[in-house]
């Protein structure tokens, strides 16, 4: 008779513990407490998390700035849910070694991370026997890009080695202990598209496909990419990845036959609108305090940053965009910056609240810095210049190409650090007539560091020219959180009022 195992798997929760939309303050059908309502703690069941649970939401900003000496909320909730195993994600290092050890120390689950050393109570492997007699071996690992991204002080006393080599060695250990089924919990994603095999990345930040192709784990539970995937099989390894921010979780049904052949089916399960009762009793009072903090001014701008019409902001500049670029330049150390605004723009009063920030910068983007020179910038600026159309009355309007079939104002980029002149009367592709840096026309071949969001850096929105640019730096912290940190750090802020773009028409 087949032996069964049910796995419930979350990853990249990023501090979204409760069913809250922090932009509006209203409940939503997501969050760990809602996912938990779908879990079962029946026999022959494992509940597992793939990392990045400590950081990433306005709630975690509150917890680690205002309630730092309290208990670890993530650990408390996971204990309520009955988690059995976790691994560490790269963002779990953001608050330093002490907070990781506090989290693990308060957690009933075991933390498996074969490529991390120097953190108390982190194990490389575990072999357990289920009630039905099935012997299950597990290991975990995190992307070793932690070492490139994290602040040196947060990694003091910690070493992070290559994920592939670590889980390869761990797999041999699991087999030597007689594990019938082997599971790798990997806080890393897929370097190739799991459906088409198309190459997604040439780096070893994500090694999920290689682990499946070169090793013979029965199951790989992936994460990190925020790229939901269900019921995938790569070289006989069953694999999947849930959505981020606890919008979904994975339910995997596994069976092992008498011939020890493993079969598995995984499905993405929506968090739903039902909240786990015990989790709600614990987390919602904390959220009530958090809401008061979110709506309390945490910084002051010298001017209000309020939106005008889309065409006016594009033509005459937006202080909102200037502020975002100000933050990006501060965080990256780049020479120039590019940002965009959402289709709906809230803006800021002089007294800035965190809720204002997460309601105005709504994208889940991270920051990337690339090397560019004049020809690259010109092509990118020409794409943004397509935004302008001249009406019969001689006035500017938004080009129909940015309005149909859907509105895409977010594909117009606002630049800071270079003075650009566009002549909207000229043909598309030949509208940018001046690019000045430090008051002088930018020379051909002069390289500048440009910071921009990861979405745009991927070439999305018609900016293919960026795909070939050399990457100088990748910062995995979401830009909205960078803005929050910037406001908290500076307190009183003078907003850049420079008009970086001039449009002739």
N, C-alpha and C positions, 0 to 999 in steps of 0.2 A: 504494500500500500504506500502511495506517495505520502511524504511528510511535507507539511505546509508551513510557510512562514509569511506573515503579513508585515510589511514595513510602511510606516508613516514617516515622511521625510520633508523637512523644511530646510531652506537655506536662504541666506541674504535677507533676513528679516529686517535688518537695519533699523532696529529700534521701533518698528511699527508693531508694538505689542497689543494695542487696543484698536477698536473699530472707529478711528478718528480721522477725519479729513482736517488736517491742521490749517489749511488755508481758510476754511469756512467755519471750523469749530463744530461741525455737525458729524453725526455718526455715518459710517459707510460700511459696506459689506466687504471688509478686509480686516487684516490684523491677526496677530498670533492667537489672541484670545478667542477669535472666531474659528480659526483653523482647528484649535484644540477641541472644539465642540464636535468635530468630526472624527477625532481619534478614538480608538478603542484600546483598552489595556488588557484585553483578553490574553489567554495563554498563547504562546508561540507568536508573539507580536513584539516588534522592536520599533521604538520611536527615536528618530535620529535627526540631528541638525548638522548642516554643512558649513557653519561659520558665518561671520559678519552679522552678529546679532547685537553687539554692544553699541554700535555707532550708526548714525545716519538719519535721525529724525529730530524734529524740534523737542520731542520728549527726552531724548538722550542728551541733548544740549542742556536741558533743564536739570536732569538727574546728575550730570557730571559737573555742573557749575553751582547748583543750589542745594543738592542733596547728596553731596559726595560721600558723606560719612554714614549714610543710611545703608540698608541692605541692598544687595544687587537685585534689581527688579527682574532682569532677564532670568537669573537663576531661580528666583521665587516662582515665576510663572512656569518655567520648564519643569520644576519639581511638581507643581500642581498637575501638569499634563502627564507626567510620568516618563520623561525622556530617559533613554537608556545610554545613548552614546552621542558625543558631539566631536567636531573637530574645530580648529581655529581658522578664522578668515583673516585676510590682510588687514581689514579695518578693525578687528578686535585688538590690534596692537596700538591703535590711535591714542589711547589714554594711558599707555605705559604698562610695564610688567606688573606693577602692584595691582592694577585693576583687573588684569587677566587672572592673576592668582586669586584675587578676591572672588571673582566670578566662578572659577573652577572649584575653589574651596567651599563655596556655598551650594554647589550643584550636586545633586544626587547622581547624575549621569557621570559616566567615565569619559574623559577627554583623550582622544586618540590623535596624535599628530607625529608621525614617524620622522618628519624632517625638521622638527623643532626641538632644541635642547636648551636648558637653562631656566625652564618654567616649572615650578613645583606641580606635581600630580599630573603631569602630561605623560601618557603612556604611548608606546609605539604600536603595540598590538593587543588584542584581546581574543580569547577563545572561550565561548560559552556553550553550554548544552541546554537546549530548549526543553520544555516539558514533554514534547513528543520524542525526545532523544536526538534530535538533529543537532549536530555539532557545527557551530557557526564561528568562523574566524573573521575578525574585522581589523582594519587599520585605517589610518587617516593621514592626510597631508594637506598643506596649504601651498599656494603658489609661492615659489621662492622669490618672486618679484617684491615681496615684503621688504627684502634687504635694500632694494633700490628706492622704494617709495617712502619708507618710514623714517621719522626723525631719529637720528643716531641715539639720542638720550632715551628713546622709548625701546631701543633694542639692546641697551647696555646689559651685559651678562647673558644675552640670548644669541643663539646661532640658528640660522635657517639655511638648510642645505637643499640641493636639487630634489624636487619632489619625486621625479621618476625613479631616480636611483634609490631613494628612501623606501618607496612602496615596493620596489622590486625585491629589496632585501627583506622587507616585512612579509611579503607574500611567501617567500621561502620559509620563513619562520612559522607562518600559519600552517603551511603544508606539513612541516616537520612535527607540528603538534596534533596532526590528524584532523584538521578542519575539513568537513565534507563540502561546505559552501563557503566561498571567500567573498568578502565585501570590502571595497575601497571607498571611503568617504573622502572625496577630493574637493577642496576649495580651489578649484580651477575649472576651466571650461574646455571647450573643444576648439582646436586649431583649424578644423575643417567643418563645414556644414554637415550635420549628421544625416541629413536627408539626401543631399546631392554629392557630397564629398568635395565640394568646392573649397579651395583654400581660403581661410578667413584671416590667418595671421602667420607670419614667417618667424615670429619669435617663439621662445619656449615659456612665455607667461602662462599659456594654457597648454596642457599636455594630455588632455583627456583621450584624444584619439590614439596617441602613441601608447598610452597605458593599455588601452583596449587591444591595439594591434600587436604589441610586442610582449605583453604579459597575458596571463590567462585568468584574471579575476572573473568570477561568475557575475558579479554586479559592480558597477561603478556608479556611485551617486555623486553627480557633479554639481558645481555651483559657480559663483564668482561673476559669470558673464551676464546675469540677469536675462538669460535667453531661454525661455521655457521650452522644454522638449520632453515628450513622453514616449514610452514604448519603443525606444530605439535599440538597435542591436548592432554592435560593431565587432566583427571577428569573434562572434559567439559570446561576447560580453554584453549583458543587458544593462542599459544605461538610460539616464533621464536627468532632467534639471528643472526645478520649480521656478516660478516667477519670483521676482524680488518683492520686498516690502509686504510679505505675507498676504499677497493677493490670492495665491494658490499654494497648495501643497501637493506632494506626490503620495499616492497610495499604490503600493506595489504588492502584488500577490505572487508568491514564489512557491514552487513545488519541486521536490527532489524525489526522483523515482528510486526504485530498488537498485537500479543500475548506476545510481548516483548522478544521473543526468539532471541538470538544473533547467527549469523553465521559469520564466517570469513575465508578467504583464504589468506595466505601470501606467497610471492614468493621472492627469492633472485634475485636481479637485478644487473647485472654487471655495474660498474661505466661507462664503455665505453670510447670512445676516444674523444667525444665531450665535450668541456669545456664551462661552463656557461660564457657568454661574459662579464658581469659586474664583475664576480668573477675573471676572467682572467685579466681584466684591473687593478684590485686592487692588486692581489697577485703576478703576475709575475714580476713587478718591484722590489718587495721585494725579490723574489727568485733570481733575477740577483745580488743583493747585497749579498745575502746569498751564492751564488756560488763563489763569490770572497773570501768570508770568509772561505768557505769550502776548498778552494785550497790554502789558506795561512797557512804556518807552524804555529802550535799552541803549539808545544813542540819539544824537541830535544832529540834523543837517542844517547848514546855514541857509538853505532854501528848500521850499517844498518841491518835490519831483512829481509833477502831475502830468498825465498824458494829454496830448492834443490829438488832432486827426492823424491818421497814418501817414498821409502825404505830407502834412506839415512837419511831422517828426523826421521823416526821411529827408525832406528838402533842407530844413533849417537846423537839424540836429535835435537830439533828445538828451536832456540832462540825466534821464534815467539810464540810458545806454552809456553815457559818459561815466556815470557812477559804477555801473557794472564793470566797465573797462578799467576804471581806477582800481577796483578790487582785484581784478585779474592780473594787472600789471604788478601790483604789490605782492601778490601771492607767487607769481612766476619769475619776476625779475626780467621779463622780456622787454624788448624795445618798443613794440607796438602790440595792440590788442584789437580783437574783433569780437563783437557780441551781437545778439539779435533780441528782439522783443517778441513776446507771444502775441497771438491773434487777439487776445484780451489782456489789456494792461491796466493793473490797479494803480500803481504808483505809490508815492510816499508823502505823508505830511512831514513837517520839520521834525517832529518827535517820532522816531522810528520804532515800531514794534517788530518782534520776530514774526508775528503773523503777517505783517505787511510784506516782509521779505519773502516768505514762502508763498505768498499770494501773487507776488509780482515776478519773481524769477521761478517759474513753475516747472522748468525742464529738469529732468534727472541727469544733467550733464556733469561730466568731469572736465578738467582742464588739461590741455596738451600744448606744448610749445614746440614749434617747428622752425626750421631755417627757410627763409624766403629771400628772393631778390626781385628786382623790378619787374621782370617779365612775368613772374608768378603772381605778384601783387596786381599787376595790370589785368591779367585774365580774371582774377577773382573779383576785382573792382568792376570790371566790365559786366560780370554776372549781376552784381548788385545794381549797376546802372540801368539794367533792363527793367527795373522796377518803375521807371519814370515813363510816362506818356504825356504828350502835349495835346490838349483839347483844341477844338476849333476856335475857341475864344482866346487861345494862347496861354492858358493856364495849365499847370501840371496836374496830373492825376495818376492814380495807380494803374499800371499796365494790366490789361486783362489776363496776361499770362500768370500773374500773381493772384488772380481772383477766381479763375476757373481751371479745372473743374472744382477745385476747392480753394478757399482762401489760404494763402501762405505768406502772410506778412513776415513770418518768422524766417523766411529765406532771404530777407534783405539784411545785410550786415552793416553795422555801425562800427567804424574804425576810429581808434584813438592812437595818436603818436605820429601820424603822417597827415599832411595837408593835401587833400585831393580835390581836383577840379574836374567836373563832369559837364560836358556839353550835350544836353538831351536832344538837341536838334540833329545831331549826327547819327549815322547808322549804328545799329546794334553791333557791338564788338569793337567800335571805334569811337567811343564816347569819352574815355578817360584821357584828358589832354595834359594833366599835370599831376605829379606825385612828388611832394617835397618832404624831406626829412631834415629836421633841425634848420628849417628855413631855406634849404638848398634843394634843387632838383635832384632826386635820387639817381645816383649813377648806376649804369648797367653793371651787374656783377657784384655790387655791394650787398653783402649778406646781412640780414636783420633777423632777430628772433621775434616771432609772432606767436602770441598765445591766443588760443581759441578753443571752443568747446569740442569735445571728442566727436560729436555728431557731425559738425562741420569739417573737422579734420579728416573724417572718413571719406569726404567728397560728397556727402549728402547735400541735396538742395541745388544741384547744378554746379558744384564747386569741385569737380573732378581734379582740377589742377593741384589741389592740396594732397592728393593721394600719393604723389611721388616725392613729397617733401621729407627731408631728413628730420627725424624726431630728436629733439634735444632733451625733453623732459615730459614725463607723464605724471600727473598728480591725481590719485584716485579719489580724493575727497570731493564730494559733490559741490558744485559752485555755489548753490544756495547756502550750504554750510560755511563756505569760505566768506560769503557776504555777512552771515551772522557773526562769525569770528572777527571779521574786520570791524564791524560796528561795535561789538563788545570791547575790542581792544582799543579803538580810537576814541570812542565816546562822542566827542564833538568833531564833526567832519565838514571840511570845506569841499564842496563839489566842483569838479572840473567844469568850467563854463566854456571851454574852447569849442569853436565851431570848426570841426575837422573837415567838413565837406562843403564845397560850393557848387551849386548847380546853375548852369547857364541855360536859358530857354527863351 
